[in-house]
Structure formats: C-alpha cells, structure tokens
Amino acid sequence: KRYKKINENTRPVWLIATQPRIFVNFFISFYIFRK
C-alpha cells in the first residue's frame, strides 16, 4: 500500500526517466499546439 502510494506520486518522474522519448514527443506536440 505504501509503495503504491509513493509510486502514484512519482509516476510522472518515473515515466520521464523510463520513457524520455514519449515525454519529448508530448512536449514538442504541446509546444507546437500552443504556437
């Protein structure tokens, strides 16, 4: 239970650390969409 709670809180950091390409693609898409 405690581990799950910590994992939930650190999910964004975990995704960026494990899937940097997805984060970069999302950031570029968001940047283009704003522009």
PyRosetta script that sets phi, psi and omega in degrees:
from pyrosetta import init, pose_from_sequence

init()
pose = pose_from_sequence("KRYKKINENTRPVWLIATQPRIFVNFFISFYIFRK")
pose.set_psi(1, -48.9)
pose.set_omega(1, -179.0)
pose.set_phi(2, -63.8)
pose.set_psi(2, -41.4)
pose.set_omega(2, -179.4)
pose.set_phi(3, -62.9)
pose.set_psi(3, -39.5)
pose.set_omega(3, 180.0)
pose.set_phi(4, -64.2)
pose.set_psi(4, -40.2)
pose.set_omega(4, -180.0)
pose.set_phi(5, -63.6)
pose.set_psi(5, -43.1)
pose.set_omega(5, 179.3)
pose.set_phi(6, -64.7)
pose.set_psi(6, -41.2)
pose.set_omega(6, -179.3)
pose.set_phi(7, -63.3)
pose.set_psi(7, -38.3)
pose.set_omega(7, 178.8)
pose.set_phi(8, -63.7)
pose.set_psi(8, -40.0)
pose.set_omega(8, -177.4)
pose.set_phi(9, -72.6)
pose.set_psi(9, -29.8)
pose.set_omega(9, -175.5)
pose.set_phi(10, -104.0)
pose.set_psi(10, 14.0)
pose.set_omega(10, -177.4)
pose.set_phi(11, -59.1)
pose.set_psi(11, -48.2)
pose.set_omega(11, -179.6)
pose.set_phi(12, -57.6)
pose.set_psi(12, -43.7)
pose.set_omega(12, 179.6)
pose.set_phi(13, -65.4)
pose.set_psi(13, -39.2)
pose.set_omega(13, 180.0)
pose.set_phi(14, -64.7)
pose.set_psi(14, -40.5)
pose.set_omega(14, 179.6)
pose.set_phi(15, -66.0)
pose.set_psi(15, -42.4)
pose.set_omega(15, 179.4)
pose.set_phi(16, -63.9)
pose.set_psi(16, -38.5)
pose.set_omega(16, -177.1)
pose.set_phi(17, -73.2)
pose.set_psi(17, -34.0)
pose.set_omega(17, -175.6)
pose.set_phi(18, -95.1)
pose.set_psi(18, -29.6)
pose.set_omega(18, -178.4)
pose.set_phi(19, -128.6)
pose.set_psi(19, 67.2)
pose.set_omega(19, -177.6)
pose.set_phi(20, -63.2)
pose.set_psi(20, -31.9)
pose.set_omega(20, -178.0)
pose.set_phi(21, -63.9)
pose.set_psi(21, -41.6)
pose.set_omega(21, 179.0)
pose.set_phi(22, -63.9)
pose.set_psi(22, -41.2)
pose.set_omega(22, -179.8)
pose.set_phi(23, -64.9)
pose.set_psi(23, -41.8)
pose.set_omega(23, 179.6)
pose.set_phi(24, -64.7)
pose.set_psi(24, -43.6)
pose.set_omega(24, 179.3)
pose.set_phi(25, -61.9)
pose.set_psi(25, -41.6)
pose.set_omega(25, 179.2)
pose.set_phi(26, -65.1)
pose.set_psi(26, -41.5)
pose.set_omega(26, -178.9)
pose.set_phi(27, -65.5)
pose.set_psi(27, -42.9)
pose.set_omega(27, 179.2)
pose.set_phi(28, -64.9)
pose.set_psi(28, -43.6)
pose.set_omega(28, 179.7)
pose.set_phi(29, -62.1)
pose.set_psi(29, -42.3)
pose.set_omega(29, 179.5)
pose.set_phi(30, -65.3)
pose.set_psi(30, -39.0)
pose.set_omega(30, -179.2)
pose.set_phi(31, -66.3)
pose.set_psi(31, -44.0)
pose.set_omega(31, 179.1)
pose.set_phi(32, -65.6)
pose.set_psi(32, -39.2)
pose.set_omega(32, -179.5)
pose.set_phi(33, -63.9)
pose.set_psi(33, -39.6)
pose.set_omega(33, 178.0)
pose.set_phi(34, -65.9)
pose.set_psi(34, -38.1)
pose.set_omega(34, -177.7)
pose.set_phi(35, -72.4)
pose.dump_pdb("model.pdb")
